[in-house]
Amino acid sequence: MVRTRTIKEAAAYFRKNDPQTCLTETAIRTLLRTGAVPSIRVGKKYLVSLEALDAYLVGNIVSAVPLPPQRVEPAKVWKVK
């Protein structure tokens, strides 16, 4: 059975098992958005498998789908009169 959790619940799970962990919600969110750890997006939330996250941290998983770097368009500047 796959144990899926939200980002917040996954961070709490790792914090409970290791109170000294440096794995934060922001770090997990970054891993999911970059595709380093596979996830499922349901509505506004990301769901992550605890097994996949643990395997990534141990080093047993390679990036799910490497995404090309995204180009950020500069904002349009309006001339003030």
N, C-alpha and C positions, 0 to 999 in steps of 0.2 A: 504494500500500500504506500502510495506517495503522500508524504506529509507536506502540504502546501501551506504557506503562511503569507501574510502581508509583510511589507518591509518592516513595519513597526514590530509585529509579532516575531519576525525572524531575529531582529536585533535583540529583543527581550529574551528569546530562547538562548542565544549565544551568551548573553550577559548573565543569565541564570546559571548556565553550566560553567562559565568561567567569568567570575566577577571582575577580573583584571583585563578582560579583553579590550582591544582597541577597535573592534569592529563596530562601527556606528551605523545608524540609519542612512546617513549620507553616503558612507562607503558602500553599503549594499545597493543603494539607489544608483550610484555611479556604475557599479559592476553590471547591473541589469540594463541600464540605458546604453552602455557601450557594447552589450552583447557578450561580455565575458562569461556571464552565467545565464543560462536560458531561463526565460520567465514567460508568464502569460499576463496580458493586460486585460482586466475586466473592468469596464467603465473607466473610472479615474485611478483605479488601484492596480498595482503590479502584484502578482502572486508568484512566489518563488518556492521551489522545492528545497527543503532543508538538506536533503541528500545531495542535490546538485551544488548547493552553496558550500557544503562541507567538503565535497570532492574537489571543488575549485581551490579551496583554502589549503587542502592537503597537497594539491598539485596533480590530481588525477584527471582533470578535465581541461580540454583545450577549448579556446574561444568558440562559442556556438556558431555564430555567423559574424565574421569581421565586417564591421560597417566602415565605409569610407569616411574620412573626416568631413564634417559638415562645414560648409562655407557660410559665414555670417555676413549678411549684407549690411553695409553701414546705413545708418538712419539718414533720411533725407533732411537736409538743413534748409530751413526757410529763412529768407532774408527779412529782417525786421526793418520796417520803415520808420 
